[in-house]
Amino acid sequence: MITLHYHPGDASMAPHIVLEEIGAPFELRLVDRQARAHKSPAYLRLNPNGLIPVLQEDGLVLYETAAICLHLADTHPAAALAPALGTAERAHYYKWMVWLTNTLQATLLQYFYPERLADDAAGAAAVKAHAEARIGTLLDQLDAQLASHGEAWLLGPAYSAADALAFVLCRWTRHFGRPARGLPRLGPYLQRMLARPAVQRVYATEQPAQPPV
């Protein structure tokens, strides 16, 4: 049985979506952030970084959101959540998965936790402002990717695990002055994501904060 350690609306929402798309049996285990359960000795034995999510399966303990999504797509090929190995499409899939976690998500974390990079309130405010501006350019890049092929999903006509991760990260901008939903291609893309039955099931379970995107 697959177990996903999650918290509503966190990065764990991406592998949760992938699991719903796959249709394999799994269980969710809530990690109570308010109680700092992600910093407890038991959780740190699973992920020494104290971050959510963690996936467990038959002795495997895996952390890092993108790695979990990649693993699930690879181990459930019938769900067709990744392009074929050895193709140019697969290469671009890797590129976008790494970009989403290493560039967009990393910059979003600077926005939400600016105090980690500053010594005082003024410095934290500057970090946050710079991060928001940078995130704006990254959302433009995502918007341009969708415009480049005119298809429904991030990589083109075929839905992939990259869409689950992109959706969750775009959702994190919902309270920005210029949220992802306001961009000409990202807005309709996010609505297409919300319409997917797997995403609807995740929202019904997690009950994430509003607005939905």
N, C-alpha and C positions, 0 to 999 in steps of 0.2 A: 504493500500500500504506500502511495505517495503521501507525504505530509508536508504542507507548506506552512511555515511560521510567518504570520502576517500581521499587519496593522492596517485598519481601514484607510484608504487613500494614499498610503505610502507607496514606495517603489514596488512593494510586494503585489500591488494591484496588477502589474504587467504579467508576471508569471501566473497569477490567478486567472487572468483572461486567457492566457495560453492553455492552461489546464482545462478551462471550460470549452475552449475551441477543440481540444483534443478529444475530450469525452471520456478519458480514462478515470477510473475511480481514484479519489483523493480525499484527504481530510484536511481541514484548516485548523490551525492552532493559534489562537490569538496571543499576541505579545503585547501586554499592557504597557504602553509607553509612559502613561501617567504614573504608573507604579514603578517605572524604571526596570521593568522585567527584562529589557534588552541588555541591561548591565548586570544582571544577576549572575552568580557563578555558574549556574546550570546553563544559561544561554551562552555565556562566554565560552563554555566548552564546545559549543556548536560553531560559534563565530567569534573568534577572539577580538574582532573589531567592534563587537557590540552593535551591529547594524542589522536591519531588517531588509530583505527576507533571508530565510534559510530553508532549503529543501532537503528532506530526508527520504531515502528510498532504498530499501534492501541493503542497509549498511553504508550507503553513500550519504555523506553530508556535504552539501554544496551551498556556498554563498556567493554573492555578487549577482545582482539582478540579471544582467545581460547573459552571464554564464548559465544561469538557470534556464532562461528562455531558449538559449541555443541548445542546451542539453535536451530539453523537452521536445523541441522541434526535431532534433536528430533521432531521438529514441521512439518517436511516434510518426514515422514517415507517411503513414496513411492519411494523416491530417493535412499533409502538403503545406506546411507552414514555413518551408524554406525551399529556395530553388535547388536544382540538381547540383550535386558535387561536380567540381571541375569546370563549371560554366562561368561565363562573365557575369551572369545574373547572381550566381552564388558569391562571387567576389564583391559585387556591389552590396549585397546583403550583409556580408561581414563588415564592409566599410561603414554602412549606416548603423549597424548595431554598436560598433565601437565608437562612432561619432556621437551617437545618442547618449551613451553612458559616460564617455570620456570628455566630451566637449559640452553638450547641452546640459546634462545632469550635473556635471561638476560646476558649471557656472550658476545653475539654479541653487546649488548648495551654498555658494558664496553669497547669493542674495538672501537666502533664508537664515544663514548663520554667519553674518558678517563679523560678529565679535571674535570669531576664530582667527581672523586675519588682521585684527586691529587691537591697539592698546587702550583706546578710550572711545567714548560715544561718538565723537566727531569723526574719528577714523572709521568706525563701523558704518556710520552714515555714508561716508565717501565710498567705502567698499560696496555697500548696497546699491548706491546710485550707479556706479560703474558697472556692476553686474547686471542691473536691469537694462542698461543701454546695450551691453554686449548681448544679452538674451534677445533683445529686439532684432539684432542683426542675424542671430542664429535662427529665429523664427522666420525671418525673410528668406533664409537659405532653404528651410523646409518648404516654404510656400513656393519658392522657385523650382524645387525638385518636383513638386506636384504639377506645376505649370509646364515643365519640360517635356512631359509625356502625355499630359491630359487624361490620364487614367484615374481609376477610383482610389488606388492604394499607393503607398509610399514608393514601392519599387516598380509599380506599373499596374497591369490588370489583375495580378495575382496577389491576394492577401497573404501576409507573412507575419512571423513573430515580431518583426520590426515595427509593424503597425501597432501592436499592443504596447510596446515600449514608447513609441512616439506619442501615442494617445495619452498615456499617463503623464508624461513630462509636459505635454502641452496643457493638460488639465491643471497643472500646478501654477500656470500663469493666469488663472481665471480672475484673480483680483488685481492684476496689473493694470496700469493705465492703458496699455495696449496689449490686451490678451491675445492668445493664439486664435481664439474664435473670431476675432475682428479682422483677420487677414482674408483676402478674397478666396484663396483656395483652401487654406487651413480650416476656415469656418465650416464650409460644406463637408470637408473631410471628417471633421470631428462629429458632425451630425450623422454621417454614414457609420462611423464607429459606434455611436450611441444606439443606432438602430440594430446592430448585430445582436442576435439572441444571447450569445456568450457574454457580451458586455452587459446586457440587461440583467442576466443572472448574477453577475458579479456585483452590480449596483444593488440588487435586491438583498444580497447577502451582507455586503460591507456597509451599506447605508452611508456612503461618504458625504462629506460636507457639501453644501450647495454654494453656488450653482454647479450643475453637473460638469460643465466644461468652461 
